[in-house]
Amino acid sequence: MDKIEEINTERKRIQEEALKKAEELIDLNERILIATNESFHEGIVGIVAGRLTEKYTKPSMVLKINQEKQL
């Protein structure tokens, strides 16, 4: 497996973990699905939000919380 394939496999794993976590956090009774977590990678939150929207046909937001930068 070359380096690009390794990176892509790791990205997919991170996305799947974030999607599972986001699904645990959302409330399907709400009109907008919102998931926030410190462990989300900022590079994939948009992809995860898109997948939630596709799956549940509701607008969604997935946010990474950064404790160090909070006021």
A tleap script that builds the chain and sets N, CA, C and O, in Angstrom:
source leaprc.protein.ff14SB
mol = sequence {
  NMET ASP LYS ILE GLU GLU ILE ASN THR GLU
  ARG LYS ARG ILE GLN GLU GLU ALA LEU LYS
  LYS ALA GLU GLU LEU ILE ASP LEU ASN GLU
  ARG ILE LEU ILE ALA THR ASN GLU SER PHE
  HIE GLU GLY ILE VAL GLY ILE VAL ALA GLY
  ARG LEU THR GLU LYS TYR THR LYS PRO SER
  MET VAL LEU LYS ILE ASN GLN GLU LYS GLN
  CLEU
}
set mol.1.N position { 0.855 -1.182 0.000 }
set mol.1.CA position { 0.000 0.000 0.000 }
set mol.1.C position { 0.893 1.235 0.000 }
set mol.1.O position { 1.800 1.363 0.823 }
set mol.2.N position { 0.621 2.144 -0.940 }
set mol.2.CA position { 1.464 3.336 -0.980 }
set mol.2.C position { 0.968 4.386 0.017 }
set mol.2.O position { -0.086 4.228 0.633 }
set mol.3.N position { 1.730 5.432 0.160 }
set mol.3.CA position { 1.466 6.454 1.177 }
set mol.3.C position { 0.100 7.115 0.984 }
set mol.3.O position { -0.605 7.365 1.962 }
set mol.4.N position { -0.279 7.399 -0.254 }
set mol.4.CA position { -1.575 8.036 -0.522 }
set mol.4.C position { -2.715 7.129 -0.097 }
set mol.4.O position { -3.692 7.594 0.490 }
set mol.5.N position { -2.604 5.850 -0.385 }
set mol.5.CA position { -3.643 4.901 0.025 }
set mol.5.C position { -3.739 4.820 1.548 }
set mol.5.O position { -4.838 4.722 2.095 }
set mol.6.N position { -2.612 4.860 2.224 }
set mol.6.CA position { -2.603 4.837 3.689 }
set mol.6.C position { -3.307 6.069 4.257 }
set mol.6.O position { -4.111 5.964 5.184 }
set mol.7.N position { -3.001 7.213 3.701 }
set mol.7.CA position { -3.625 8.458 4.162 }
set mol.7.C position { -5.126 8.411 3.911 }
set mol.7.O position { -5.908 8.800 4.779 }
set mol.8.N position { -5.541 7.941 2.739 }
set mol.8.CA position { -6.956 7.854 2.409 }
set mol.8.C position { -7.683 6.872 3.324 }
set mol.8.O position { -8.804 7.142 3.754 }
set mol.9.N position { -7.068 5.760 3.618 }
set mol.9.CA position { -7.665 4.774 4.529 }
set mol.9.C position { -7.834 5.366 5.920 }
set mol.9.O position { -8.863 5.156 6.562 }
set mol.10.N position { -6.843 6.096 6.388 }
set mol.10.CA position { -6.921 6.744 7.704 }
set mol.10.C position { -8.020 7.805 7.722 }
set mol.10.O position { -8.771 7.900 8.693 }
set mol.11.N position { -8.121 8.603 6.658 }
set mol.11.CA position { -9.172 9.624 6.569 }
set mol.11.C position { -10.552 8.980 6.625 }
set mol.11.O position { -11.440 9.473 7.320 }
set mol.12.N position { -10.736 7.889 5.901 }
set mol.12.CA position { -12.021 7.180 5.912 }
set mol.12.C position { -12.353 6.667 7.312 }
set mol.12.O position { -13.502 6.739 7.748 }
set mol.13.N position { -11.348 6.149 8.012 }
set mol.13.CA position { -11.563 5.653 9.371 }
set mol.13.C position { -11.990 6.791 10.293 }
set mol.13.O position { -12.914 6.636 11.091 }
set mol.14.N position { -11.322 7.923 10.182 }
set mol.14.CA position { -11.649 9.084 11.006 }
set mol.14.C position { -13.075 9.552 10.710 }
set mol.14.O position { -13.827 9.880 11.628 }
set mol.15.N position { -13.442 9.583 9.436 }
set mol.15.CA position { -14.791 9.988 9.051 }
set mol.15.C position { -15.843 9.045 9.625 }
set mol.15.O position { -16.855 9.501 10.156 }
set mol.16.N position { -15.619 7.760 9.527 }
set mol.16.CA position { -16.586 6.784 10.035 }
set mol.16.C position { -16.753 6.907 11.545 }
set mol.16.O position { -17.872 6.838 12.052 }
set mol.17.N position { -15.651 7.089 12.264 }
set mol.17.CA position { -15.722 7.270 13.716 }
set mol.17.C position { -16.499 8.537 14.063 }
set mol.17.O position { -17.322 8.531 14.979 }
set mol.18.N position { -16.240 9.622 13.333 }
set mol.18.CA position { -16.931 10.880 13.592 }
set mol.18.C position { -18.417 10.754 13.272 }
set mol.18.O position { -19.251 11.298 13.996 }
set mol.19.N position { -18.756 10.049 12.207 }
set mol.19.CA position { -20.162 9.857 11.850 }
set mol.19.C position { -20.887 9.072 12.935 }
set mol.19.O position { -21.999 9.431 13.323 }
set mol.20.N position { -20.270 8.012 13.425 }
set mol.20.CA position { -20.890 7.222 14.502 }
set mol.20.C position { -21.100 8.079 15.748 }
set mol.20.O position { -22.163 8.031 16.367 }
set mol.21.N position { -20.086 8.862 16.115 }
set mol.21.CA position { -20.191 9.725 17.288 }
set mol.21.C position { -21.275 10.782 17.083 }
set mol.21.O position { -22.067 11.043 17.988 }
set mol.22.N position { -21.311 11.385 15.903 }
set mol.22.CA position { -22.311 12.404 15.611 }
set mol.22.C position { -23.714 11.819 15.700 }
set mol.22.O position { -24.624 12.473 16.211 }
set mol.23.N position { -23.900 10.603 15.213 }
set mol.23.CA position { -25.215 9.965 15.278 }
set mol.23.C position { -25.641 9.704 16.722 }
set mol.23.O position { -26.834 9.698 17.026 }
set mol.24.N position { -24.682 9.490 17.601 }
set mol.24.CA position { -24.996 9.325 19.025 }
set mol.24.C position { -25.426 10.651 19.652 }
set mol.24.O position { -26.193 10.662 20.614 }
set mol.25.N position { -24.938 11.754 19.116 }
set mol.25.CA position { -25.159 13.065 19.718 }
set mol.25.C position { -26.393 13.796 19.204 }
set mol.25.O position { -26.930 14.653 19.906 }
set mol.26.N position { -26.850 13.483 18.006 }
set mol.26.CA position { -27.968 14.235 17.431 }
set mol.26.C position { -29.304 13.798 18.015 }
set mol.26.O position { -29.458 12.684 18.514 }
set mol.27.N position { -30.255 14.707 17.936 }
set mol.27.CA position { -31.627 14.434 18.356 }
set mol.27.C position { -32.487 14.454 17.101 }
set mol.27.O position { -32.724 15.515 16.523 }
set mol.28.N position { -32.951 13.295 16.682 }
set mol.28.CA position { -33.710 13.182 15.440 }
set mol.28.C position { -35.066 13.873 15.507 }
set mol.28.O position { -35.707 14.058 14.472 }
set mol.29.N position { -35.513 14.253 16.682 }
set mol.29.CA position { -36.774 14.972 16.811 }
set mol.29.C position { -36.631 16.461 16.513 }
set mol.29.O position { -37.632 17.162 16.363 }
set mol.30.N position { -35.409 16.943 16.428 }
set mol.30.CA position { -35.160 18.355 16.136 }
set mol.30.C position { -35.227 18.600 14.627 }
set mol.30.O position { -35.029 17.686 13.827 }
set mol.31.N position { -35.511 19.854 14.254 }
set mol.31.CA position { -35.585 20.217 12.835 }
set mol.31.C position { -34.199 20.324 12.211 }
set mol.31.O position { -34.026 20.077 11.017 }
set mol.32.N position { -33.219 20.691 13.020 }
set mol.32.CA position { -31.828 20.779 12.565 }
set mol.32.C position { -30.997 19.855 13.441 }
set mol.32.O position { -31.082 19.911 14.668 }
set mol.33.N position { -30.199 19.011 12.816 }
set mol.33.CA position { -29.360 18.068 13.556 }
set mol.33.C position { -28.035 18.747 13.888 }
set mol.33.O position { -27.349 19.246 12.996 }
set mol.34.N position { -27.677 18.765 15.169 }
set mol.34.CA position { -26.450 19.427 15.601 }
set mol.34.C position { -25.630 18.469 16.458 }
set mol.34.O position { -26.132 17.881 17.416 }
set mol.35.N position { -24.358 18.325 16.093 }
set mol.35.CA position { -23.433 17.492 16.867 }
set mol.35.C position { -22.162 18.303 17.112 }
set mol.35.O position { -21.567 18.841 16.178 }
set mol.36.N position { -21.757 18.381 18.371 }
set mol.36.CA position { -20.508 19.062 18.713 }
set mol.36.C position { -19.670 18.133 19.578 }
set mol.36.O position { -20.196 17.417 20.430 }
set mol.37.N position { -18.359 18.152 19.350 }
set mol.37.CA position { -17.479 17.290 20.117 }
set mol.37.C position { -16.044 17.762 19.971 }
set mol.37.O position { -15.652 18.273 18.922 }
set mol.38.N position { -15.266 17.590 21.022 }
set mol.38.CA position { -13.848 17.949 20.976 }
set mol.38.C position { -13.035 17.027 20.075 }
set mol.38.O position { -12.003 17.429 19.538 }
set mol.39.N position { -13.499 15.795 19.912 }
set mol.39.CA position { -12.698 14.816 19.173 }
set mol.39.C position { -12.857 14.907 17.658 }
set mol.39.O position { -12.085 14.287 16.926 }
set mol.40.N position { -13.851 15.672 17.165 }
set mol.40.CA position { -14.030 15.771 15.721 }
set mol.40.C position { -12.827 16.461 15.088 }
set mol.40.O position { -12.287 17.419 15.642 }
set mol.41.N position { -12.417 15.974 13.938 }
set mol.41.CA position { -11.327 16.584 13.184 }
set mol.41.C position { -11.920 17.684 12.310 }
set mol.41.O position { -12.878 17.454 11.572 }
set mol.42.N position { -11.343 18.878 12.400 }
set mol.42.CA position { -11.906 20.014 11.673 }
set mol.42.C position { -11.914 19.811 10.154 }
set mol.42.O position { -12.670 20.481 9.450 }
set mol.43.N position { -11.101 18.915 9.651 }
set mol.43.CA position { -11.042 18.679 8.214 }
set mol.43.C position { -12.168 17.823 7.660 }
set mol.43.O position { -12.336 17.740 6.443 }
set mol.44.N position { -12.941 17.184 8.529 }
set mol.44.CA position { -13.985 16.284 8.031 }
set mol.44.C position { -15.382 16.620 8.557 }
set mol.44.O position { -16.334 15.905 8.245 }
set mol.45.N position { -15.528 17.689 9.347 }
set mol.45.CA position { -16.849 17.993 9.908 }
set mol.45.C position { -17.876 18.295 8.817 }
set mol.45.O position { -19.044 17.931 8.955 }
set mol.46.N position { -17.464 18.945 7.754 }
set mol.46.CA position { -18.387 19.230 6.655 }
set mol.46.C position { -18.860 17.968 5.953 }
set mol.46.O position { -20.028 17.856 5.581 }
set mol.47.N position { -17.960 17.030 5.776 }
set mol.47.CA position { -18.309 15.756 5.149 }
set mol.47.C position { -19.292 14.994 6.025 }
set mol.47.O position { -20.271 14.438 5.525 }
set mol.48.N position { -19.039 14.966 7.322 }
set mol.48.CA position { -19.930 14.265 8.253 }
set mol.48.C position { -21.298 14.932 8.269 }
set mol.48.O position { -22.317 14.240 8.271 }
set mol.49.N position { -21.342 16.261 8.281 }
set mol.49.CA position { -22.625 16.969 8.251 }
set mol.49.C position { -23.392 16.622 6.979 }
set mol.49.O position { -24.602 16.402 7.020 }
set mol.50.N position { -22.697 16.575 5.869 }
set mol.50.CA position { -23.340 16.209 4.610 }
set mol.50.C position { -23.917 14.804 4.643 }
set mol.50.O position { -25.008 14.563 4.127 }
set mol.51.N position { -23.197 13.894 5.239 }
set mol.51.CA position { -23.689 12.514 5.328 }
set mol.51.C position { -24.903 12.411 6.242 }
set mol.51.O position { -25.824 11.642 5.965 }
set mol.52.N position { -24.913 13.182 7.333 }
set mol.52.CA position { -26.085 13.204 8.204 }
set mol.52.C position { -27.299 13.758 7.458 }
set mol.52.O position { -28.400 13.218 7.563 }
set mol.53.N position { -27.090 14.836 6.704 }
set mol.53.CA position { -28.176 15.444 5.941 }
set mol.53.C position { -28.724 14.461 4.909 }
set mol.53.O position { -29.939 14.336 4.756 }
set mol.54.N position { -27.842 13.771 4.209 }
set mol.54.CA position { -28.284 12.763 3.232 }
set mol.54.C position { -29.090 11.653 3.895 }
set mol.54.O position { -30.142 11.254 3.396 }
set mol.55.N position { -28.595 11.166 5.007 }
set mol.55.CA position { -29.224 10.021 5.662 }
set mol.55.C position { -30.569 10.366 6.283 }
set mol.55.O position { -31.520 9.590 6.181 }
set mol.56.N position { -30.654 11.535 6.931 }
set mol.56.CA position { -31.855 11.881 7.689 }
set mol.56.C position { -32.717 12.954 7.021 }
set mol.56.O position { -33.753 13.337 7.565 }
set mol.57.N position { -32.310 13.435 5.870 }
set mol.57.CA position { -33.001 14.484 5.100 }
set mol.57.C position { -33.396 15.684 5.963 }
set mol.57.O position { -34.512 16.196 5.878 }
set mol.58.N position { -32.457 16.111 6.787 }
set mol.58.CA position { -32.625 17.312 7.610 }
set mol.58.C position { -31.317 18.103 7.538 }
set mol.58.O position { -30.246 17.521 7.372 }
set mol.59.N position { -31.406 19.425 7.662 }
set mol.59.CA position { -30.172 20.210 7.725 }
set mol.59.C position { -29.353 19.783 8.944 }
set mol.59.O position { -29.917 19.396 9.967 }
set mol.60.N position { -28.039 19.852 8.835 }
set mol.60.CA position { -27.204 19.443 9.965 }
set mol.60.C position { -25.973 20.317 10.093 }
set mol.60.O position { -25.507 20.920 9.126 }
set mol.61.N position { -25.460 20.369 11.313 }
set mol.61.CA position { -24.214 21.053 11.621 }
set mol.61.C position { -23.380 20.122 12.488 }
set mol.61.O position { -23.877 19.532 13.447 }
set mol.62.N position { -22.119 20.002 12.137 }
set mol.62.CA position { -21.179 19.234 12.943 }
set mol.62.C position { -20.022 20.175 13.257 }
set mol.62.O position { -19.393 20.726 12.353 }
set mol.63.N position { -19.751 20.352 14.545 }
set mol.63.CA position { -18.758 21.330 14.971 }
set mol.63.C position { -17.713 20.704 15.873 }
set mol.63.O position { -18.022 19.876 16.730 }
set mol.64.N position { -16.475 21.114 15.667 }
set mol.64.CA position { -15.397 20.716 16.574 }
set mol.64.C position { -15.300 21.784 17.653 }
set mol.64.O position { -15.194 22.972 17.351 }
set mol.65.N position { -15.338 21.365 18.896 }
set mol.65.CA position { -15.174 22.280 20.019 }
set mol.65.C position { -13.701 22.293 20.414 }
set mol.65.O position { -13.093 21.242 20.614 }
set mol.66.N position { -13.142 23.480 20.523 }
set mol.66.CA position { -11.755 23.623 20.926 }
set mol.66.C position { -11.708 24.338 22.268 }
set mol.66.O position { -11.859 25.558 22.329 }
set mol.67.N position { -11.501 23.591 23.337 }
set mol.67.CA position { -11.495 24.145 24.692 }
set mol.67.C position { -10.434 25.207 24.890 }
set mol.67.O position { -10.635 26.141 25.666 }
set mol.68.N position { -9.311 25.083 24.207 }
set mol.68.CA position { -8.221 26.025 24.388 }
set mol.68.C position { -8.541 27.401 23.839 }
set mol.68.O position { -8.015 28.399 24.333 }
set mol.69.N position { -9.398 27.476 22.820 }
set mol.69.CA position { -9.692 28.751 22.183 }
set mol.69.C position { -10.990 29.385 22.654 }
set mol.69.O position { -11.377 30.435 22.142 }
set mol.70.N position { -11.670 28.778 23.611 }
set mol.70.CA position { -12.904 29.354 24.111 }
set mol.70.C position { -12.608 30.572 24.969 }
set mol.70.O position { -11.593 30.625 25.664 }
set mol.71.N position { -13.506 31.551 24.914 }
set mol.71.CA position { -13.327 32.772 25.707 }
set mol.71.C position { -13.829 32.580 27.114 }
set mol.71.O position { -13.759 33.502 27.927 }
savepdb mol mol.pdb
quit
